[in-house]
Amino acid sequence: MSSEYQKYYVPAQSPWPIVGAIGLFCIAFGAGGYVNDVTKGESGFSGYLLLAGILTIIFMLVGWFRNVIDESMNGMYSAQMDRSFKQGMSWFIFSEVMFFGAFFGALFYARMFSVPWLGGASNNLSTHEVLWPAFEAIWPLVKTPDGTATEAMGWTGLPLYNTIILLISSVTLHFAHVGLEHNKRSQLKVWLGATILLGCIFLVLQVEEYIHAYREMGLMLSSGIYGNTFFLLTGFHGLHVTLGTIMLIIMFFRIVLKEHFTPENHFGFQATSWYWHFVDVVWVCLFIFVYIL
């Protein structure tokens, strides 16, 4: 490696951060408006704004990843750069922990404090009568003021299958990582491909679960606090699984088509592995606190 890059490589100014910011702005406003439109049964401009944001983010990721991969393969990164990348990925995963922690906190607060208080359990008041006479302070809160009731999603069936699938995917990804560390390329490709397949199966089954919830159980995003917390937690997790699967696919193509990564230099694969294991841990927590308890 040239001594020019031994200390720290500073890239030239890049347009990708501002492109990504624009894409995230469009996604935030587009998604908020789109959910509101769907709830009202309307169709507006928000869906197009959301799509534009998603396409912008994809364009940004492709361009930015290409630049970083070229820099890495050209030997511009030193050991200090690798340490910086690992610290950055660690902080990113920590921020994701806080993100999901906020939603789990909302679920805990609604379940342990808000619903009992509204039922008058703590002050012997008939607080529920202020809401509607048929209100019951039990969780999951599936009854609504208009008299309709939804069903709570059970933990057996598709949720259990998806839990098993994600747990197996962590094992297959670990085997792929071990294969990379020992320079066993065939083992790496087979187990990484199996992990991608399991991730895709998980997403397909989650779509099936949502269809079942909407059509047969009457469980929707607008179905009160239970529907809100259920779809926000499972939906954002599904989004993270989608992102993780895309990252794994990118790693797979780099390995198969370009023969990238060596036992000594494979942070891109390692970071993706960290992210996938984190997503699996979140699902286990979600399965316990949302589906079982």
N, C-alpha and C positions, 0 to 999 in steps of 0.2 A: 504494500500500500504506500502511496506517495506520502512524504512527510507533510505535504500541503494540507492533507485532510486528517492529520493525526489528532489535532486538538478538537476542533468543532467546525462542522460545515454549516455555513449560513447561506441558505438559498436566496435567489433573487426574489424581488417582489412578485407576488402571485395574485392573480385575479380571483382565485377560487374561494377565499373566505367571503368576499362580498357577494359572489354568486350564490354560495351556500346560504348566506343570511337572507338574500332575496327569496330563495326557495323556501326556507323555513317560515318566513313571513307569510308567503302565499298559502303554505300548508296550514298554519295556525288559523288565519282568518277564514280560509276556505273550508277547513274541517268544522270549525265552529258554526259557520253559516249553513253548511251542508246538513249537519245533525239537526239544527233548528228547522230547516226546510223539510227534512224527512219526517220529523215529529209532527209538523203541521200538514203533511201530505202535499207539500208544494215542491216545485222544481224551479230553481233560480240560477243565478250566476255563480253561486258558491261552489258548485260541483266542478265547474270549469276552472275556477281559481285553484281549487284543491289539486286537480289534475295537472295544472301548469306548475304548481309547486313541486309535485312529485317528479315530474319530468326534469325540472331544473335541478333538483337534488341528484337525480341519476346522472345528468350531464356533468355536474360538479364532481361527483364521486369518480366517474370514469376518468376525467381529466386529471384530477388530483392524484388518484392512485397511480395513473400512468407516470406522472412526474416523479413520485416517490419511489416507485419500482425502478425507474431508469437511474435515479440517483444511487439507490442501493446497489444495483447490479454493476454500476460503474465504479464502485469502491469509494464513494464519497463519504461514507459513514464510518466513524471510528467507534471504539468501545464506549466512549463517553456519550455518543449519540444513541447507542443501544440502551444505555442506562436511562437516558432522558425519555426514550420511547417507552420503556417499561414503567417509569414513573408516571408518564402521561396516561398510559392505559390503565394503570392502577387507580389514578384519580378519576378517570372516566367511569370505571366500574363502581367506584365509591359514590359518584354522583347518581348512578343508576340505582344503587341501593337506597339512597335518600329519596329518589323519585318514587320507587315502589313503597318505601316506608311511609310516605305521605298517604298513599291510597290505603295501605293496610291500617294506618292510624285512623283514617276516616271510617273504615269498616268497624274497627274496634270501638271507636267513640259512639257511632250510631247504635251498635249492638249492645254495648255495655252501659251506656249512659243515656243517650237520647230516647230510645224506645222505652226503657223502664220509667224514665221521668215522665214521658208523655202519658204513660198508663197510670201515673199517680202512685207508683210503687214505693217511692221514697218519702212522700209527704201526705199519704192517705187522702189525696184529692182526686176527684173524678176528672182528671185532666183530659182523658180520652173523649169525654162528652163534648169538649170544645172542638175536637176534630170531627168525629162522626160517631154515632151511637154504637156501631158494630166494631169499633176499633179494639184490637186486642194487642197488648204489649208483649208479643212473642216474636222470636226471630226464627226463620226469615219472615219479614213483614210483607206478605203477599196480597193482603186485602186492600182494596182502594175505596175512596169515598163513594164512588158511584155504585158500589155493591158488587162489582166484578172482582174476581180473584184469579191470580196466576198460580202456577206451581213452582216450587223450588226445585232447582236442578239437583238431582241426586249424584252421589259419588260413583255409583256403579255404571257399567256400560261404557260409553265413549270417554268420559273423564278418566276412568280407571285405565282404559286402554292407552290413552294419551300419556298418562303418567308412566306406565311401563315402557312405552316407546321412547320417551325422553330419557329415562334412566338407562335404557340399553344404549341410546345414542351417546351418552357420556362415556360408556365403556368402550364402544367402538372407536370413538375419537381418541381415547387414551391409547388404544392399541395402535392407531395410526400415528400418534405422536411418538410412541416408542419405536415404531418402525423407522420414522424419520431420524430419530436420535442414533439409531444403529445402522443408518444408511441402507435399510431394507426397503427399496422403492416399491416393490410389488405389494408388500404388506401395507405400506403407506397408502397406496392408491386404492386397494381393495377396501380397507377399513374406512378411509375417508369417504369413498363412494357410498358405503353402507350408511354412514352417518348422514350424508345428504339425503339419501332415500328415506331414512327414518324421519328427518325433519320435514320433508314434503308430505309424508303420510300423516304426521301430526297436524299439519295445517289443513289438509283435506278433511280429516276427522273433526277438526274444530269448526270448519264451515258446516259440516253435517250437523254438529251439535247446535249451532246457531239456527240453522233451518228448522231443526226439531223444536227448539225453544220458541221460535216465532210462530210456527204453524200449528203445533200441537199442544204447547203448554201455555201459550198466551204470555210468555215472558219476553218483554221488550225493554229497550232502554228507557222508555217512559213509564215502566211499571214500578214507580215509587223508588224508595231508597234501596231496596234489595236489587231491583233491576239495574239501577244506576251503578251500584258497587260491583255487581256481577259482571256487567259488560265492560266497565272501565278497566277492572283488573284483568279479566281474561282477554279483552281486546288489546290492551297495551302489551300484555305478554305475548299475544299472537303476533303483534307488530315486531316485537323484539326477536321472536323466533324466525320471522320472515327475514329480518335483517341478518341474523346469524346464519341462516341458510344461504343467503346471497354471498356472504363473506366466505363460507365454506366452498361454494361453487367457484368463486374466484380463485381460492387456494388450489382447488382441484385442477382447474385449467392451467394455472401457472406450473403445477407439478407435472401434469401429463404432457402439455404442449411445449413448455419452455424449459422443463427440467430445473426449475428454480428450487432453492432451499438446499442447504447442506446441514449436516449434524451440528456444525459450529455456527451457522448463520441462518436462522429461520424465525426471526422475531415475528414476522407477519403471520406465520402459521401459529406461533405460540400465543399471540394476542387474540387471534380468532378462537383458539382453544379455550383461553380464559373466559372469553365472552360467552361461549356456548355453555360451559360449566356453570357460569353465573345464572344464565337463563334457566338452566335445569333446576338449580337450587330454588330460584324464585317460584317455579311451577310447583315444586314439592310443598313449599309454604302455602301457596295459593290453593293447592288441592286440599290441604288440611283445614285451613281457616275459612275457605269459601264453600267447598263442597261437603266436607265431612262434618265439621262442627256447626 
